[in-house]
Amino acid sequence: MSRPTLHTLWKPLLVGFGAAVLILWLAFAPPGLLGKADAVGYAVCHRITERSFMLGDRAMPVCARCSGTFLGALLGLAYQLPRGRRGKLPPVSICIALGVLALAWAFDGFNSYMHFFEGAPHFYEPQNWLRLATGTGLGLLIPSVLLPAFHQTAWAEFDERPALDSWRSLGILLLLGAGVVLLVLSENPLILYPLALLSSGTVLA
């Protein structure tokens, strides 16, 4: 009977290490699902209350802009994954449209950041709904780029077509993104609670 070697043990060791880290994190993170979601949010977001949507008397796990970004990324992933292993980037015209969404995110973020400095010039008063909308636009862009890269890297054979292959597919995705924005803007706790968990869960994903 051959003795186990590092080559045969690395997978169980990796799983065991991951399980140990998860158990320690669950033990020391704040209690409750929202407490765990807050702990994840602290790792990636400033969590400024005034720049966040409220779930009752507490802020969402991530700010308005990050909520849009992570929910948009999750939505874009869910929309494109069922189309199979499509490993090509969208057509140039659609890439330009997605680039406009990224520019809107950057412009609104810069304008919002300038409000930290008294007397600094700015173009308009920042609003959480704008942070949410531009964040969602960026989130929709992320899987449109990363998912094709993943398919090209992970599979020996992949579909040479893009997942976003037409203006119709992009239009549907944008309408779905607008739906997510409206759901958050409803500020209904029954809606915000699962969205809060989904946004922080997407950080881990």
ZIDACOR-V462615 format. One record per residue. SS is DSSP state (H for helix, E for strand, L for the rest). BURIAL is + if it has 24 or more other C-alpha atoms within 12 Angstrom, else -. D_LAST is the distance of its C-alpha to the last C-alpha in whole Angstrom. Layout:
{{SS & BURIAL & D_LAST} {SS & BURIAL & D_LAST}}
//
This chain:
{{L & - & 40} {L & - & 38} {L & - & 36} {L & - & 32} {L & - & 31} {H & - & 28} {H & - & 27} {H & - & 27} {H & - & 26} {H & - & 23} {H & - & 20} {H & - & 21} {H & - & 21} {H & - & 18} {H & - & 17} {H & - & 19} {H & - & 18} {H & - & 15} {H & - & 16} {H & - & 19} {H & - & 16} {H & - & 14} {H & - & 18} {H & - & 19} {H & - & 16} {H & - & 17} {H & - & 21} {H & - & 21} {L & - & 18} {L & - & 20} {L & - & 21} {L & - & 20} {H & - & 17} {H & + & 17} {H & + & 18} {H & + & 15} {H & + & 13} {H & + & 16} {H & + & 15} {H & + & 11} {H & + & 13} {H & - & 16} {H & - & 14} {H & - & 13} {L & + & 16} {L & + & 20} {L & + & 20} {L & - & 23} {H & - & 24} {H & - & 27} {H & + & 24} {L & + & 22} {L & + & 22} {E & + & 24} {E & + & 23} {L & - & 26} {L & - & 27} {E & - & 24} {E & + & 22} {L & + & 18} {L & + & 15} {L & + & 15} {L & + & 18} {H & + & 19} {H & + & 18} {H & + & 15} {H & + & 14} {H & + & 15} {H & + & 13} {H & + & 10} {H & + & 12} {H & + & 13} {H & + & 10} {H & + & 9} {H & + & 13} {H & + & 13} {H & + & 11} {H & - & 12} {H & + & 16} {H & + & 16} {H & + & 14} {L & - & 17} {L & - & 20} {L & + & 19} {L & + & 19} {E & + & 20} {E & + & 20} {E & + & 22} {L & + & 22} {L & + & 23} {L & - & 27} {H & - & 28} {H & - & 29} {H & + & 26} {H & + & 24} {H & - & 27} {H & + & 26} {H & + & 22} {H & + & 24} {H & - & 26} {H & + & 23} {H & + & 21} {H & - & 25} {H & + & 25} {H & + & 22} {H & - & 23} {H & - & 27} {H & + & 26} {H & + & 24} {H & - & 27} {H & - & 29} {H & + & 27} {H & - & 27} {H & - & 31} {H & - & 32} {H & - & 31} {L & - & 34} {L & - & 38} {L & - & 40} {L & - & 37} {L & - & 37} {L & - & 35} {L & - & 35} {L & - & 34} {L & - & 33} {L & + & 29} {L & - & 28} {H & + & 25} {H & + & 25} {H & + & 25} {H & + & 22} {H & + & 20} {H & + & 22} {H & + & 21} {H & + & 18} {H & + & 17} {H & + & 19} {H & + & 17} {H & + & 13} {H & + & 15} {H & + & 16} {H & + & 13} {H & + & 12} {H & + & 16} {H & + & 16} {H & + & 13} {H & + & 13} {H & + & 17} {H & - & 16} {H & + & 14} {H & + & 16} {H & - & 19} {H & - & 18} {H & - & 17} {L & - & 20} {L & - & 23} {L & - & 24} {L & - & 22} {E & - & 24} {E & - & 25} {E & - & 25} {E & + & 22} {L & + & 20} {L & + & 22} {L & + & 25} {L & - & 27} {H & - & 28} {H & - & 28} {H & - & 24} {H & + & 23} {H & - & 25} {H & - & 24} {H & + & 20} {H & + & 22} {H & - & 24} {H & + & 20} {H & + & 19} {H & + & 22} {H & - & 22} {H & + & 19} {H & + & 21} {H & - & 24} {H & + & 22} {H & + & 21} {H & + & 24} {L & - & 26} {L & + & 25} {L & - & 25} {H & - & 24} {H & - & 23} {H & - & 21} {H & + & 19} {H & + & 18} {H & - & 16} {H & + & 15} {H & + & 14} {H & + & 12} {H & + & 10} {H & + & 10} {H & + & 9} {H & + & 6} {H & + & 5} {H & + & 5} {H & - & 4} {L & - & 0}}
//
